[in-house]
Amino acid sequence: MATMLLLTFLISSLIMVTVGLAIDFMEILRLGIDGQLSVDPSDVETASLDFGLLTRGQPLAVLHPVSAQDIARVVKAAYGSNQGMTVSARGHGHSINGQAQTTNGVVIQMSKGEVLTCSEDENTELFHAVLGGLGQFGIITRARISLEPAPKMVRWIRVLYSNFSAFTSDQEHLISLHAEPSNQKFDYVEGFVIVAEGLINNWRSSLLSPQNPVKISTLFPTGGVLYCLEIAKNYHESTAQTIDQEVEFLLKKLNFISTSVFTTDLLYVDFLDRVHMAEMKLRSKGLWEVPHPWLNLFIPSSKIAEFDKGVFKGILGNKTSGPILIYPMNKNKWDHRSSVVTPDEGLFYLVALLRSALDSGEETQSLEYLNNQNRQILRYCDEAGIKVKRYLPHYTTQQEWMDHFGNKWDRFYEMKMEFDPRHILASGQRIFTPTFPSLSNMPS
């Protein structure tokens, strides 16, 4: 858990600086930056897009900083500009709807160009505000993170369910064990939904081999929805002799399909790198740099069964084009002082539809189809009274943002007025409209 944040140097090495409207570019060049301020067409093109590939926002320049001071200088120049200059921290551009973009601008640090150290004891309000603050109050340039010894190995397990209630009950049971001794709990709990016929025979990772072979066709001869529980237990060489007994003890309390256990042992580093390995496979097939109309929802646990019936067994219609993650979280593990908003229940679920739009000729894999389906899912939740909160939210009006933040909005607005009164930071989020003395009407 982070114990200290220093707001100056961006988490990643690439920082895009975007200027709101016409600004004297020499004003930026005179800042004495040690890093590289690039207007190279290839850099600008890269910064114009993000991971989602759904929208474009071309910056004036891209800053590759070498220090926190580089970031501070550009932000200070943006804050003092009378002609309109906005700044966004791009990092690796892992946003979906242009949140990391800032059209005609530059990407960087904190609004007034100050360098502040924040912790539980120093600049406390800002420390909590930037957590889940969508880049609105500053740019985190350094973080002190508590470390602990890493395990050597991981026992990685996947099991299947055909009953949604049994699946969610087991997930909730497993996360309730977080305070138990290490030998009485799993270290990792996740899950995903299998709705597409094509995925039923490919639900297991190539790293996993069956402990007991399972014929999926015997579970649903005519197709259907299955749920996969993914769990892992870390161990060292010193505890390798007891890992089998510990896993067996925990699995006995679960209600999965008994013949569906898939398991493997791998290095802890390889377990952490599994998503990157999947990315490399997709890149090799030309399936990575495609539109990603992702939809991530926090759903109250009291409504998750209704969501399953209406979405997994309804709207998705036995078709998907990417993984669908689902797992519960305890609200008391989230600091209420942060800017993050979650459902008003002690337990809620993340449902992440991580889909890719492919130019395959199939309508159900097209961007238009997936976007329409996302809108249909949100409309269903609204009409069914399922009060979801969106992760990686994308709204276009301030009223929508006010509804999103709910009772946290007033404090969020106050913090914005204190730390970024001209609204120059992360304008791609479309929460606030940048304001400058010579600009009376600048688009958000």
URTA-V105170 format. One record per backbone hydrogen bond with DSSP energy under -1.0 kcal/mol. CO is the residue of the C=O (numbers start at 1). NH is the residue of the N-H. If there is no record, write none. Layout:
CO NH
CO NH
This chain:
1 146
4 144
5 118
6 8
6 141
6 142
14 91
15 63
16 88
17 61
18 106
24 27
25 28
25 29
26 30
28 31
36 64
38 62
40 44
41 45
42 46
43 47
46 49
48 57
52 292
58 104
62 38
63 15
64 36
67 71
68 72
69 73
70 74
71 75
72 76
73 77
74 78
75 79
76 80
82 438
84 21
86 106
87 426
90 93
93 51
93 95
95 52
98 101
102 105
105 18
105 19
105 60
105 61
106 17
106 18
106 88
110 113
116 7
118 5
122 119
123 127
124 128
125 129
126 130
130 133
131 339
133 136
142 6
144 3
144 4
152 268
153 235
154 266
155 233
156 264
157 231
158 262
159 229
160 257
161 227
163 167
164 168
165 169
166 170
167 171
168 172
169 173
170 174
171 175
172 176
174 177
175 178
177 180
181 184
188 232
190 230
191 326
192 228
194 226
196 199
199 202
205 208
209 263
215 218
216 219
216 220
220 223
226 194
227 161
228 192
229 159
230 190
231 157
232 187
232 188
233 155
235 153
236 239
239 242
242 246
243 247
244 248
245 249
246 250
247 251
248 252
250 253
251 254
257 260
261 211
261 212
262 158
264 156
266 154
267 271
268 272
269 273
271 274
273 277
274 278
275 279
276 280
277 281
278 282
279 283
280 284
282 287
283 286
288 290
291 357
292 294
295 353
296 391
297 351
298 389
299 349
300 303
303 307
304 308
305 309
306 310
307 311
308 313
310 315
311 316
314 317
316 319
321 356
323 354
324 193
325 352
327 350
329 348
330 333
331 334
335 338
343 345
346 331
347 301
348 329
349 299
350 327
351 297
352 325
352 354
353 295
353 355
358 360
362 365
363 366
365 358
366 370
367 371
368 372
369 373
370 374
371 375
372 376
373 377
374 378
375 379
376 380
377 381
378 382
379 383
380 384
381 386
386 388
389 298
397 401
398 402
399 403
400 404
401 405
402 406
405 408
406 409
408 412
409 413
410 414
411 415
412 416
413 417
414 418
415 419
416 420
420 423
422 435
424 87
426 429
427 430
436 439
